[in-house]
Amino acid sequence: MNTHPSDIPVPGPARFDDELEAWVLTSYADVRAALREPRLTASGARGGGDLDRAGHLEFRAAAAAAAAGMLDGWPAGLEPAARDMARALPAERPVDLVSELAGPWSAEVAKRLLCPGSDMARMATLAGEVFAAAAEPGDEALQARAAQATLELARAFSGELAAFHVQAFVALSETLPCFLANAWLALLNDPASAAMLRAEPGLMAAAIEELLRHSGPARAQFRRATGEVALGGVTIAQGGRVALMLAAANRDPEQFPEPDRLDFGRGAARHLAFGDGPHACIGGALVRAAAAAATAGFIECFAGAHLQGPVEWRGGFAIRAPASLLVSR
Ligand code: HEM
């Protein structure tokens, strides 16, 4: 089975990893407590986390209002557009669900919601560079390239919210298709759940929540301790680095019994796929709406499709998803 990349760690006690030079937290309780711990500051590639506390609260308030505005102004044609894209794919040859459906549809969502500058090809290249750095936070060359790409992307947006619009553009055009690819892989590997969703479209919201838990693309976030922190039975010294393993926490059997199994009825909304606490994702509602629309198209046309060949993965330590999903019907 391809649903569970073997390197999602099994949840257990906190341990220090010499290679990462970080405490690694994997259990649901430890990861959630760390996400809510104010003395562990966000030190990832996402802009919001790097602001001081007062600036960060302002950033969040403005970004949340902008995201709510995008949801209110959700273009009526987006749902049918997802279905039409899925229906237009040929049945007589294998289809790559990543490059032919998840990717182009996510690009369309990013374009319609954010209306960036006209050079979408350049914007997509830049977004790819920012995403690559977020997916592999330990790679300094990628971080340097992403810093340049972020500056160039910001010029496509105007006003005080340019930084948020860059994040939103990268998240919609890059991270959203990663989630769709992970989620659809899980459904391809579990035809009974896919068939259930096809028979009962009213399950879609619960299914998206469970797919976020089971197959969310964000696997890890890093934090740095601004003071001594006791967590998970260990003491993290001031300045210490911590890796919060979101995907592992979302498969913690103490929180989610039989965690590798898809169960649309389990009430998975407490998952940590969007983080938690002061840096929790601001785009969750947009992702849920966008994923539900695209997954409805996928389910209608590909619920019983078969995967062709083994899955190769893209991304890195922090974000990972299938590079392609070749299927036949
Ligand atoms: C499937 C897609 C997405 C996933 C898996 C995801 C995941 C996450 C996670 C795990 C965090 C927490 C980071 C931390 O704890 O340091 C986060 C933060 C954030 N996300 Fe998302 N996200 C997605 C899409 C979006 C979208 C579409 C937007 C905007 C429209 C967005 C905007 C943000 C912002 C602004 C933050 C930073 C919040 C802060 O630092 O206060 N995300 N996201």
Residues whose N, C-alpha, C, O or C-beta is under 5 A from the ligand:
A	BS01	HEM	A42 R46 G48 G49 R60 A63 Q167 A168 A171 L172 T175 L176 F179 P217 A218 Q221 L272 A273 F274 G275 P278 H279 A280 C281 I282 G283 L286 V287
